[in-house]
Amino acid sequence: MPRVMSWVESANRPEAEFPLNNLPCGVFSQGEGEPRCGMAIGDVVLDLAALEAEGLIALEGGPFLDVPFWNEVMEAGPAVWADLRAQVTALLAAGSTKRYLVEDHLHPRAGLRLHLPFLVAEYTDFYAGRNHAANVGTMFRGADNALPPNWLHMPIGYNGRASSVVVSGTEIRRPWGQVKGPGFDAPAFQPSRRFDIELELGCVIGQGSEGPVTVAEAEAMIFGYVLLNDWSARDIQAWEYQPLGPFQAKATATTISPWIVMAAALAPFRIPTPPREVPLLPYLAEPGPGNLDIALEVALTPAGGAEAVISRTHAGELYYSFAQQIAHHTTSGCAMTVGDLIGSGTISGAARDSRGSLLELSWGGAEPIALPGGGSRSFLEDDDTVTLRGHAQGDGYRIGFGDCSGRLRPALADPYAR
Amino acid sequence: MPRVMSWVESANRPEAEFPLNNLPCGVFSQGEGEPRCGMAIGDVVLDLAALEAEGLIALEGGPFLDVPFWNEVMEAGPAVWADLRAQVTALLAAGSTKRYLVEDHLHPRAGLRLHLPFLVAEYTDFYAGRNHAANVGTMFRGADNALPPNWLHMPIGYNGRASSVVVSGTEIRRPWGQVKGPGFDAPAFQPSRRFDIELELGCVIGQGSEGPVTVAEAEAMIFGYVLLNDWSARDIQAWEYQPLGPFQAKATATTISPWIVMAAALAPFRIPTPPREVPLLPYLAEPGPGNLDIALEVALTPAGGAEAVISRTHAGELYYSFAQQIAHHTTSGCAMTVGDLIGSGTISGAARDSRGSLLELSWGGAEPIALPGGGSRSFLEDDDTVTLRGHAQGDGYRIGFGDCSGRLRPALADPYAR
């Protein structure tokens, strides 16, 4: 897809995350104003609620945009999603005759507050990164049992906690939890000492389903994508996860990027999933390229220190596409709901510096990573800030998500003090 | 608490599930009418929306009752919950001078449709029944490893799928899924052959929280209780559950009773949890008796056959109370939300005929149970109906939940046919 030029000059810079080809969906507020729907374009945000109120945007079944979530647009369906993109593209395209009507509804992004862009119905986290699964399996079960026996046959996932999902910029509080070290007779209740991040992509379900859906049908249910950091307390996880899976270890917070990049914006960047190592059952067959050509990175900024990129990887590492994950999710008759968030699982490359979690980067703490500004990390220290970034590279333009960032605050002295 | 007599005669029978002491919360509709809030009393249902519209009930912050869910009442808080009970009790008590105003708003239960009584925010299923955990552990890991090492130290739980929760009477469709038998090289995609039930209590969160809460605070967040059948595909579960826990095996359906019995109605029936086998960490200490004195049973009715009670057990078997489960749920900072549903886990007694799942009753299929009308069961057959019942026995009255029932329909011939 060729680059589309806008009269918003900052959108036309080759390195801009939000060119006219992107038009990601967010919720913003200004000062004391109410949060409402907007789209990022260059360095500014377009107030969609205002455009809709003035009749510059009109969507079938609307109004949808003067609310603090995108769920109503999602519910309206793919024809409305496409129509919205077409109308906004026309308004912002270079040469638009309506520029003078739109200009007043652009606000510098730096002065805005960004909110969670949608109401999260339910949150499911998959485990679809092959290197991550093999790394964790090797650490926990040995190299001979790196991948669980089911892993190459289906996308393994678990239900997460929707109430834990927060928008980029939200401070994260180091959790307390029940842990038991290998040398101890009894568990203790204490702040997590192995608090970690997981670099993931998320996808947002824009159309619900009842009963099993095919991979092709699942693909059509996707509204868009976000960056996702699945904060993880490894010491809590190690003690709790048998036999029913991760629970409180994953419930402290899950940070997503403030912008949902619509599936249409990433359509030109589809790539095949990796070659199958064993044949998949027919219900997981892919009708076309299901992965996304998105470069990803993790940056860590110690308190008062300089930012260091600690991992660079790629969304093409996912062994199962989101559409395969969703199709599998529905096999038992599980209904999907507008606003469901699906996490991909940690995305790690084969190289050490392309691993998507500190657990892997430091190999369980055995090999701390050095930070360029001095010091090292096995797991997060208080007041570390972690930022995920990602973009698809087009011909002369990029499709980005905005920073997906969070600072880890120290544990509470007494979690039961009010 | 003494029995309270009502001018609704059917409520005063000693075996009635819905005496004036109960007043459980449901959502009902008549014919083409809109679903709205009601309370069961004897053989009839009181139309609370109508009473509120006529000013016979007035709640601070209301109206709340002309909607198809109880979430708004829950959100209003414990003072409103108590006030509602007091107002309805006064209207229905023997000798009420307002009887003539109320009578027109009572409808025979048999002619009504009952709906899911609340919007399920998120659904968490615990594993708090000691006999169930030990039975399953023995079958899967051997008698020496019956209980996981963490089990006696904390309530183990996993996040379930809220979209799977349905009201009693909803037909259940036998799911397809990926399974792999021990004698097979590769998995297959087929209808579940080991479809099971789980007898549980559920509790409904009526007040949300942020950050960790104590057991006492957790207790105060509980709006009420339901019966809960966590339908489970054991063959799908066996293949998928390592390492991240049950997923599609539990996502077909979770049936709850149509009536939420408010915590206040069960306050006289509180009993202590069983003696601790190892000391619990202080954050799980109980301020008072946390379990409920509720007798439970599972009935199975084959297609065209007679109902047989296949298990009788008791809610006092739960090793961890709901308040302990909720407190643990919040340790990591996990926010609880109005409308969250918490399942207790399967409630099994020590005796064989008090086990709460067919997996246990038939010992994994090795010892099928005989049905009194002929035939036997290891797992469910098509068109079996399973009904859970439970009640607390007071002095001359009972507190019941109504049947929690579902019929298993045959698997679809082709789950991808539309």
Interface residues (C-beta under 8 A of the other chain):
Chain A: A121 E122 Y127 G137 P148 P149 N150 H153 M154 I156 G157 Y158 N159 G160 R161 A162 S163 S164 R173 P175 W176 G177 Q178 K180 A186 P187 A188 F189 G211 P212 V213 T214 A233 I236 W239 E240 Y241 Q242 P243 L244 G245 P246 F247 Q248 A249 A251 T252 A253 V278 L281 P282 Y283 H328 H329 T331 S332 G333 C334 A335 M336 T337 L412 P415 Y416
Chain B: A121 E122 Y127 G137 F140 P148 P149 N150 H153 M154 I156 G157 Y158 N159 G160 R161 A162 S163 S164 R173 P175 W176 G177 Q178 K180 A186 P187 A188 F189 G211 P212 V213 T214 A233 I236 W239 E240 Y241 Q242 P243 L244 G245 P246 F247 Q248 A249 A251 T252 A253 V278 L281 P282 Y283 H328 H329 T331 S332 G333 C334 A335 M336 T337 L412 P415 Y416
